[in-house]
Amino acid sequence: MSNQVVIDRVDQAIIVALVEDGRMSNVDLAARVGLTPAPCLRRVKRLEAEGVITGYRARIDPVAAGRAFCVYMQVEIVGTSQEIVEQFEAAVAAYDEATEVRRLYGPVDYLIRVEVADGSAYERFQTEKMYPLPAVRRIESYPTMRVIKSSAYDAAPSTVL
């Protein structure tokens, strides 16, 4: 027996509409996906209960929020014991500047998205917060030029810090 949620074309339309505008009223959402409000609301509640919809968020302008400088860091750590991994992940997850942390397969252990005001703020983050972590072996930084596309799909909190 599978634990996978079954999503039909109406559920998918609801998801697409809410990704575009999570504040859309149920009446507007129902009209957009071709349902009446009551069954539409039941579907949304079911998608929330099944964990397909995990929450609603505001989209923030990074320039207005003082986080216009986005850098992706590839980080290698010195070991992979459970203790080292847990300590490293807890430390990085606590940093406000680290907005996404993913553990990877392959030669690089982590990909971390860092959002700060500018290059000087990134340098401070790297030298004052990342390098002092005892597990860090190597960091490669990739400052971004601009966003071409960004996904509204987020991994569950248990899989991404």
Secondary structure, DSSP 8 states (H G I E B T S, - for coil): --------HHHHHHHHHHHH-TT--HHHHHHHHT--HHHHHHHHHHHHHTTSS--------TTTTT--EEEEEEEEES---HHHHHHHHHHHHT-TTEEEEEE-SSS--EEEEEEESSHHHHHHHIIIIITTSTTEEEEEEEE-S--S--------TTT--
